[in-house]
Amino acid sequence: MARREFAEHGLSGGRVDAIAAQMRTTKRMIYYYFGSKEDSTRLCLSSLCNIRDIEQELNLDSLEPADAIKRMITFTFDYEEAHPDFIRLVSIENIHNGAYRRAIEKDPRPKMRP
């Protein structure tokens, strides 16, 4: 829900009210479990940015160069088709000069309460 909201409207346009309504909860509960709107954005981005970890599992080093390129291209298109919000969230992150990605690299654990 939050991922779709931020992908469609960006950080500044995404509304916690809308996320709460879609999740049938209150804003207070979202803030309790996920922290600030920025923390929620970071959590959404981190859930999608595992693409590099998945790419490592492709074992491209074991393939001939042309086959490795084909596998990488196929994987990339399939991943982006399966995760339509990925491109939009990455584009938004680029507008913010990678601020949330850097925060994820410093502390990869989501700030979510149990």
N, C-alpha and C positions, 0 to 999 in steps of 0.2 A: 504494500500500500504506500509506504513512505517512498520507496524507490520510484514508483510510478509518479507520485506527486512531485518529487524533486526533478525527475527527468522531464516532466511536462512543463514545469514552471520555474525551475532553477531554485537556488537557495533563497534568494530574496522573494521570489514569487510563490514558492511552496508554502502552504499553510498547514500548521499543526491542527487547526480546526477541521480541515478537510480530511486529514489523516485519521483523526479521532472519529469523525463521522463514518468513514469507510470501515474502521475497525470496531465500530459500535462500542466505543469507550469514551473516556473524557481526556481532555488535554492534560489534566493533572496527572493521570496515570501514565501518559506517554512521557511527560517530563520526569516523573518519578523513576521509571524504568530505563529511559534512554537518555536522560539529561537534556541538554539544550538542543535547539534546532540544529546547531552546527554539529553537535555530537551525533544526532540522528543522521545527518548527511554523511558524516564520516563513516558511520556504521554501514549505511547503504553502499557507499563507494567501496568499502573494504570487502563487502560480500561479493562484489563483482570483480574486484581487482585480483582475484586469485588466478587470473588467466595465465600469468607467468609461471605459477606453480604447475598448472595443468600442461603448459607447453613443455616443461621439463620432462613430463611423462611420455612425450611423443617419441623419445629416443631418436632424435634426428641425426645424432652423430653416427648411428649405426647404418645409415642409409647413404646411397649415392647422392651427390648434391642435387641433381634434378628431382629425384624422388623425395628428398627432404623438403625441397621447396614446394612440391605438389602437396605433400602431407600438411605443411604449415599453412598453405593457402586454403586447403580444404577445411582444416581445423578452424581457421580464423573465420571463414564465412559461416560455418556451422555454428560456432560459438555466438557470433553476432546475431544470427537468425534466432537462436534459442534464447538469447538475452537482449531483446530489443531496446531496453533502457541503457544498455552498456555504452553505446556510442554517444548518446545524449549526455549521460553523466560524465563521461570522460571529456566531452567538449566543454561542459560547464566547469569541470575541474581545471581544464586548460585556461579558461577565462580567469580563474582565480589563481593562476600561476602555480598550480600544483600544491596549494597550501594544505588541503586535506590529505593528499597522498603523503606529503612529508610528515604530517602528524601521525599517519598510520605507520610509516616506516619507523618513527621514533618509539611508538607504543602500539603494537599491532593488536593488542587486546581491546575489544569493544568495551566501552564504558556502560555496561548494562547491569542493572541490579538483578539479583536472583529472584 
